[in-house]
Amino acid sequence: MSSVAGTHAILEHVILGCGALFDARRAPMSTRLTVHPATDEVKPDPDGLLAMLADVWPADCGPMSLNLTSEGWLSALMEITPPTHLMIEVPAFLAADAAWEQRIRARAADGVAMVLKGRPLSPLPADLMSCFKLAIVDRADDRRLANNPPPGGAVRTVPFVQSGNANPAEAGDSFKRGAHAVLGWPLGDPPDGSKPKKGVPGSVQVVMDLIQRVEREEPAAKLEAVLRGDPSLAFRLMRYINSPGFGLSVEINSFSHALMMLGYGRLKRWLALLMTSAIDDPDLKPMMFLAVRRGLFMEELARAHGDETTRNEVFLCGVFSLLDRMLGQTFGQLLGSLPVPERVAQALVHSEGPYRPYLELAIAVEMESPIDIREHTEAMLLTPGEVNRAALKAMGTARQLRAD
């Protein structure tokens, strides 16, 4: 992502939520950006929005779905032609309005990509439906899920995206029923310790061992010997460290070289990334992506207000924040064998401490909840611009770090 995001005044006047659409391979298919005016007095600025996105999310970053919560902002955006990799979400109740029907047809003829958001109360004309690339259908509103025949025997002619799933099993069910993607990834409930503790996969155990050794600052030769026992992990680590998101000017070609360039403190953060990628369950891939993005977002928030130790620790806090769900163990169980700084443990185990507000804000941005984002932003004495810039930077870097 370009650093020029900081030059766009619009970021001070909107609240951004950063979601994602995941495809059947459990890979992020498209980014979703929710845009909400920070106050009722903010006037629509579609040109400013598109100028900002041209810098931070150009076409080579992939598709992005724009969810504008204000009808005024949406109406203004529909008057101009965005790049084709940006899709505009149109609520179903507006699509059923006669004036909007005409506008939608005209914009589709101009090549504007649109997404129908929600289920219309009555079927839309076939030619109007053909104007949309995708349709977002909430699980609670999906007639086919309840085995109820659609009105008039209507058939779906537009690929559908399922929203509102509560857990990974429901997301899997959506794909079985033909969903093109799911909106967000349902995390399900965290483990409560009532079930037998799951075994830690061997590859994850290797990374946990490495983190413990890095914590003890063992010599590079001993660390490299551990990695040699799992060549695929060594390969993944080199991919992460040499990715554009890491920003090194030289190529790292060995673990010893990485340690020399990074030091023990910075190396541990990338081992945290390696741990999430070492879990092979396909249903957990979206959680890995979200955990990495959380960590990057929290690190960006701390960049202006904390030292390097704080930045590294909040990054670890975000990356590890979904590890309980990934491994089926409570944080109390996990952190018995995984050394983390005390302030990270406070946030994950006890939901308290100085890093908990960072995590709560990260979750609010991930959930695309403007009310919660505003509440946590104000509680942390941050400005909308600070939060928005951190969120956009994290989105871009997370994409660069994907090591599928």
NUNUDO-334446 format. One record per residue: residue in one letter; x, y, z of N, C-alpha, C in turn. Coordinates in steps of 0.02 Angstrom, whole numbers, plus 50000, padded with zeros to 5 digits. Each point is the difference from the previous one (the first is absolute). Example, Ala and Ser with C-alpha at 12.3 -4.5 7.8 and 13.67 -1.06 7.14 Angstrom:
a506604971650390499555005950000500455006050000 s499825005349964500425005950003499615005550037 
//
This chain:
m500424994150000499585005950000500445006250000 s499825004949960500395006149996499965003950065 s500565003250018500015004050061499625006549992 v499795001749939499655006349990499304999950028 a499794994450031499345000050033499955005850049 g500575001650031499995005350051499845006849972 t500035000949934499885006649971499265001249984 h499584995150011499305000749980499575002350058 a499735006149994499615002950054499374996150016 i499734996349950499384996450011500054995150058 l500604997550014500094995050052499855002850069 e499995006550007499825003150065499255000550009 h499614998849947499295001450001499564993949991 v500304994249996499614993849993500244994850051 i499594995050010500184994250041500024994049953 l500574996649998500094994449954499994993350037 g499624995349973500014993150023500304995749945 c500424995350019500374996149950499814992650005 g499614997649953499794993149999500314996349942 a499754994049987500264996049945499474994949979 l500034998149937499594994549973500474994149989 f499814994250027500424994049994499674995149952 d500404997249954499734995349951500004992950027 a499804995249959499944993150022500674996950019 r500545002949976500674997650020500215002950067 r499555004150029500135003450064500535005449992 a500085002649940500485005349987499625006649993 p500305005750020499675006449991499925001649926 m499375000249977499855001149930499965007449984 s499765003950048499915007149989500025003550068 t500265006050000499975004250060499345003750001 r499755001250060499395004050006500155006050045 l499825005949976500115006150038499345003350015 t499845000450064499395003650022500195007250014 v499635004749971500145007150007499405003350033 h500135003150059499475003250039500225007150016 p499575005149988500215006850017500115000650075 a500545003450020500175000650071499485004050038 t499685004949968499475003950030499465001249948 d499425002150023499445001549954500155006049956 e500475004250021500155006149963500484998849941 v500304994149998500494998649947499634999349933 k500215004049952499694999849934500314994449958 p499594996849958500274994749957500585002549958 d500524996049995500605001849961500234993949961 p499604998049949500194994049962500655000849962 d500155006149976500635001149965500594999150047 g499935002650061500534999150049500094992750019 l499454996450005500034992950016500374996149946 l499825001249937500324996449945500735002149991 a500165006350014500705002149995500424996550053 m499724999450060500364996450053500104992749981 l499474996849975500054992949982500474998949941 a500055004849955500474999449944500714999450026 d500145003150057500674999750029500094993750042 v499504998450042500104994650049499774993249975 w499564999849950499744993549976499915000349924 p500555000449962499955000049927499794993249974 a499904999449936499724994049970500414993850015 d500675000750004500414994150011499944997250071 c499635003550044499874997350067499404995249999 g499644999749945499434995549995499345003650011 p499444996349996499345003250006499865002550070 m499595005150004499775002750063499265001749994 s499614997950050499295001650003499905005850047 l499675005349975499895006150040499305000050029 n499975000050067499365000150035499935006850034 l499635004549967499895006750027499365000050041 t500065001650064499424999650045499525005849993 s500225005449969499585005949992499715000149929 e499345000749996499685000449934500255006049961 g500145005550035500265005949966500674998749967 w500454996650037500654998349972499934995149942 l499574995050009499904995149947499725003349937 s499525004450009499705003449943500525004249963 a500435003450038500525004149969500504995649963 l500184994350028500484995649967499714997149936 m499344999049998499684997349940499995005049943 e500195006150013500015005149947500665000049963 i500504996550024500644999949966500194992749985 t500514999149960500194993249979500654998050034 p499964995350047500614997750034500374994949957 p500624998550017500374994749963499634993350005 t500114995749952499614993849996500154995150056 h500575000750034500154995450055499645001950064 l499675005850001499595002150057499274998549986 m499684996450045499304998349993499595004150050 i499445002749978499575004050044499424995850024 e499924999650066499444996250027499375004450002 v499464997249976499355003549998499504996150042 p499735003050054499514996450041499394997949959 a499714994350017499444997349962499405004750001 f499905003550056499405004350003500075005949951 l500625002149987500095005349950499934997249929 a500254994049990499954997049933499274999249979 a499564999350048499294999149985499645006649987 d500355005650011499715006649989500055001849926 a499455002749973499975001349928500565004649976 a500145005350038500525004749979500694996650001 w500124995950050500634996550005500064994549947 e499444997049980500034995049946500305003149938 q499765005949983500245003449940500745001750007 r500205002350059500705001850011500444993849996 i499784994550029500404993850000500114997549928 r499475000249961500074997749930500495004549962 a499965006450012500445004749964500734999050021 r500124999050064500684999150023500294993349977 a499584994849998500244993649975500195000649926 a499625003849963500165001149929500665003749992 d500185004050050500645003649999500584995650024 g499854993950020500534995550023500145000250074 v499575003250039500115000350073499824993250030 a500444997350041499894993550033499605001250064 m499454996250008499565001050059499854993350033 v499855000550064499824994250041499335001450032 l499534995449995499355000750033500074997750073 k499845004450046500104998550071499324998750033 g499884993750018499384998350033499504996849953 r499474997150028499494996749960499425004749987 p499825001149938499425004449986499364996950028 l499535004250019499364997550027499614996349946 s500095002049937499694996549944500524999549945 p499954994949957500514999049949500105006149956 l500635001549984500165005549955499964997549928 p499865004549952499994997949930500664996849980 a499974995149955500604996349981500535004649971 d499795005049960500505004449970500335004450052 l499655001550054500295004050054500504995750040 m499814993850013500464995550035500654999049962 s499955000049934500604998949959500505005850005 c499785005550030500455005850009500504998850057 f499884994950041500424998850059500484994249988 k500625000950024500504994749995499894994750054 l499775002250059499914995650057499385002250038 a499734995550040499455001650046500184997450069 i499975004450050500144998050069499344997950032 v499974993750023499404997350031500164997950071 d499665003050048500124998250070499704993150014 r500344996250041499774993250014499295000050028 a499845004850042499335000450029499465001349949 d500195003049942499515001649949500014995249941 d500404994850004500084995549944499434994949999 r499535001049954499424995549995500224992849985 r500504999349960500224993349980500284996150059 l500285003650048500264996750060499434996850040 a499445003350001499424997550038499574995249959 n500264998249941499644995549955499335002849977 n499955006650001499405003349975500115001749926 p499554998349957500105001749930499985007549990 p500455002849959499995007149986499365001949964 p499805006350004499375002249968500004998649925 g499464996949978499934998749928500514995349972 g500314996150044500514995349976500615003549972 a500155006050024500575003949974500654996250010 v500465000849954500664996950006500525005550005 r500554998550034500535004950007500395000549935 t500055006049976500375001249938500655003950014 v500085002350062500595003950020500364996150054 p500664999249996500374996650053499855003250068 f499904995950052499825002950064500564999250052 v500035004950043500475000250056499584999350064 q500194995350043499614998950061500305004150057 s499575003850034500205003550061499624996950058 g500205001850060499624998050059500134992950025 n500534996749976500174993450027500295000850070 a499844995350045500215000550069500644996250016 n500184995149959500594996050015500264997049934 p500604997250001500284997249938499574994649969 a499654996150041499574994749971499455003049957 e499715005650023499485003349960500295002949936 a500625002650004500325002549939500114994349951 g500214994250025500094994249956499354997949968 d499465000450038499344998449973499815004849944 s500175006450009499855004949947500344998149935 f500624997950004500364998049939499694993849969 k499784995450042499674993949973499375001849962 r499675005350021499385002149966500145004849943 g500635000749981500165003749940500225007250009 a500145002150062500225006950011500655001349963 h500045005749969500605002249965500545002050051 a499775002750058500455002250053499595001050063 v500355000950056499665002050061500295006750021 l499575004150029500205006750022500254999550072 g500635002050010500314999150065500124992650011 w500334998350054500084992950017499764998950070 p499504995750010499734998950067500504996450045 l500145002950057500514997250044499744994750047 g499345000050012499724995450049500195002150070 d499794996050050500155001650069500714997750018 p500355003750042500664997850021499944993950045 p500514995650002499984994250044499975002350073 d499614996350041499945001950071500354995250047 g500364995249972500374995450042499614994050025 s499364999649981499584994550024500124993549962 k500285000649940500134994149960500744998050007 p500164993649987500704997950004500455004449955 k500585001650025500465004349964500234996749936 k499955003549944500224997349936500764999749997 g500254995149964500724999649990500235005549952 v500605002650012500285005249957500334996649940 p499835002049938500324997049941500765000450004 g500344995149971500724999650004500355006249974 s499765002849943500325005949972499925006050046 v499445000550033499895005550047500464999150061 q500084993850021500444998650057500715002149984 v500224999049937500675002149980500075007650008 v499505003849977500045007250005499985002250073 m499584996950041499985001650071500684998850032 d500334994549980500684998650025500485005549979 l499945002249937500455005349976499885006550039 i499375001650013499865006250036500304999650070 q499954994250032500304999250066500765000949997 r500314997349948500725000649992500215007249985 v499605003449959500145007049986499935004150064 e499504998350040499925003450064500624999350044 r500324994049995500614998850039500635002549964 e499905002749939500555002649959500544994849988 e499784994049980500474994849984500375001749936 p500604997149989500395001649940499624998149936 a500175003549946499654998949936500074992949976 a500574996850012500104993249976499494995250031 k499855000850064499514995650032499305001249972 l499845006349988499345001749972499934997249929 e500545000649962499974997649931499934992449999 a500304996650047499954992850004499284997850011 v499635003750040499304998450012499605000749935 l500125005349963499635001249937500174994849947 r500614997550001500194995149949499574993750004 g499714998750059499574994250008499335000849965 d499835006149979499365001249965500145005049943 p500244997549942500195004549945499445004549976 s499374997550004499445004149975499925006250044 l500124999450065499965005850044500555005049984 a500604997349989500565004449983499855003949936 f499694996649951499825003349937499495005550012 r499494998550041499495005050014500295006050036 l500464998850047500295005650036500395004649953 m500384997049954500385004149953499525003949954 r499444996949982499515003649958499725006050038 y499844999150063499745005650039500525005650005 i500614998350020500505005050013500195003749936 n499984996649943500195003149937499415003049962 s499414999950030499415002849967500045007649998 p499665003249952500005007449998499755003250064 g499544996550035499735002950062500515000950054 f500554996249997500515000550051500455006049989 g500105001849936500355006249984500764999950007 l500324994049999500734999850003500305001749932 s500595003050001500325002049937500464994549973 v500134994950040500424994449978499614993550008 e500174995149960499664993550005500324995850056 i499574997350042500224995650054500034992949974 n500574996650009500084993449971500104994450051 s499995001650064500074994850051499745002650066 f499874995450046499775002050066500535004250036 s500654998049992500545003750032500035007149973 h499905000749934500005006649969499425004150028 a499414996850007499415003550027500145002550070 l500314995850041500145001950069500505005850002 m500494999849956500505005449997499685006649980 m499544999749952499685006149976499465002750047 l499654995550034499415002050037500115000450075 g500414995650027500054999550072499454995550027 y500074998050063499524995350030499305003050006 g499955006450019499355003050012499575000249938 r500285002349944499615000649938499884993149969 l500464995350011499914993449972499414996450031 k499875001350064499464996450033499325001849970 r499925006049977499365002049970499874996149936 w500534998549962499904996349938499914992650013 l500274997650056499854993150020499264999550021 a499725005450027499295000050016499584999149937 l500205003449946499654999249936500084992849975 l500604997450009500144993249977499564995050037 m499875001350064499594995450039499294999549970 t499715005749983499324999849973499994996449932 s500525001049960500004996849933500174992650004 a500254997750058500194993050007499414995550014 i499415002950011499404996150013499684998349933 d499914993649986499824997849932499254999649987 d499585000850050499284999449991499765005549953 p499714998349941499775005349953499515004850032 d499564997650045499515004550030500325005350044 l500644999150018500335004850043500395005349961 k500054999149934500375004949960499725007150007 p499335000949999499755006850009500195002950069 m500004995850052500205002550066500735002250000 m500424996349964500705002049995500065006949969 f499635001049945500015006449965499775005650047 l499454998950035499725005150044500475001450058 a500324994850027500465000950056500595004349980 v500274998649941500575003949975499795007349991 r499415001049970499775006949989499895003650065 r499744996550051499925003150066500675002350027 g500504995549996500655001850026500305006049965 l499955000149934500275005649962499645006550017 f499344999750008499615005950017500205002750069 m500054995550048500185002150068500705002950002 e500454997149961500685002749996500005007149971 e499605001149948499975006649970499715005150049 l499504998050038499725004650050500535002150051 a500434995250018500505001450052500615003649972 r500055000549934500615002849971500135007150022 a499485004050005500095007150018500015001150075 h499824994850039499925001150072500424995350043 g500384995549969500374995250040500694998749971 d500444997150040500664998249977499994993449963 e500584997649979500024993949960499764994050039 t500144999850065499774994450041499244999850002 t499695005750008499275000250001499714997949933 r500295002449945499764998249934500054992449989 n500564997250019500084992749991499514996250043 e499875002350061499564996450045499275000449978 v499775005949977499315000449978499904996049935 f500534999649959499974995749941499894992850020 l500404997650048499924993250024499314998850029 c499755005050036499334999450030499474998949946 g500045003849946499514999349946500074993449964 v500624997949984500104993849963499794994050041 f500125000250066499814994450043499275000250022 s499645005249983499335001050029499494994849978 l500144996349946499544994849978500304993050008 l500574999750033500344993650006499614995050042 d499605002550047499594995450040499504996249956 r499685003649955499524996749955500364995449950 m500595002149977500364995949951500224993450030 l500215000150063500294994050031499524996650049 g499415002950011499504996850043500214999750073 q500395004950022500215000550070499875007050025 t499865000650065499935006750028500685003450001 f499995006650005500645003650005500384998150064 g499634998650053500334997750061500394993649988 q499724995449961500354993849984500585001249952 l499885004149949500515001149949500625003650027 l499885005150040500565004250021500424996750054 g499794994050021500424996350045500634997449966 s499964999049934500574997549962500245004949947 l499705005849997500185005049949500195006550035 p500635001850002500195006050037499785006449964 v499615004150034499805006549973500115005250054 p500105006349981500085005350050499395000550046 e500115002350059499465000350050499415004149976 r500135005549966499455004249977499594996649946 v500314995749960499634996249950499564994850035 a500274996750051499624995150037499405003350035 q500095005950027499445003550032499435001049951 a500165002149939499485001449950499644993649978 l500384994649990499724993949972499664995650052 v500304999450058499734995550052499485003550043 h500135006150019499585003450049499585005849970 s500075001349935499635005449967500105006750036 e500625001450018500165006250034500705002249980 g500235005450031500685002349988500035005249944 p500605002849988500075005649953499894998149927 y500054993549982499924998249930499284997949983 r499594999150051499314997949986499625005149957 p500075006650013499655004849956500214999549927 y500634998749987500234999149931499634994149967 l499954994650037499684994049972499255001249989 e499675003450047499295001349992499865004549940 l500445004949989499925004449942500124996049935 a500504995650001500144995949941499404995749982 i499684997150050499414995749989499435004249973 a499905006150026499465004349977500105001849926 v500625001549980500145001649930499884993949956 e500204994250024499904993849964499264998449991 m499595001650052499284998849997499635005449961 e500365005249979499715005649961499435003350037 s500095001150065499485002950042500175007250016 p499715005049963500175007050012499895002350072 i499464997750032499865002250068500564997750047 d500194993649995500524997450043500685003049983 i500145001249936500635003149981500055006950031 r499475003949995500015006750028500104999850076 e499654995450033500054999550073500724998450022 h500314995149967500684998050020500515005249979 t499885003349944500455005349978500025005750051 e499415002150022499975005450049500294997850067 a499894993850019500264997650064500765000050001 m500304998949941500734999949996500295006849983 l499565005149997500215006949985500355000549932 l499744996249953500265000149932499535004049955 t500245002049942499585003349950499784994949948 p499445001249965499814995549946500554999149949 g500375005349985500544999549951500544995150022 e500195000250063500514995450024499784992749992 v499384998750018499744993249996499934997849927 n499745004549958499914998349929500664998549965 r500505004150014500654998949968500304993350022 a499934998450064500254993650025499634994249967 a499345000749993499604994649971500194998949926 l500085005449962500174999349930500704997249991 k500475002250042500684997349995500004992550016 a499634998150051499964992950018499694995949944 m499485002649967499694996449944500504998749945 g500385005149982500494999249945500564995350018 t500265000650061500564995850020499784992750009 a499404998950027499754993250007499944996649933 r499805003749950499964997149932500694998149976 q500515004250012500674998549977500314994050036 l499774998950062500294994650040499684993349988 r499464999749963499674993649989500494995149969 a500044994350032500474994849976499614993649987 d499525000449955499564994249985500424994449968 
//
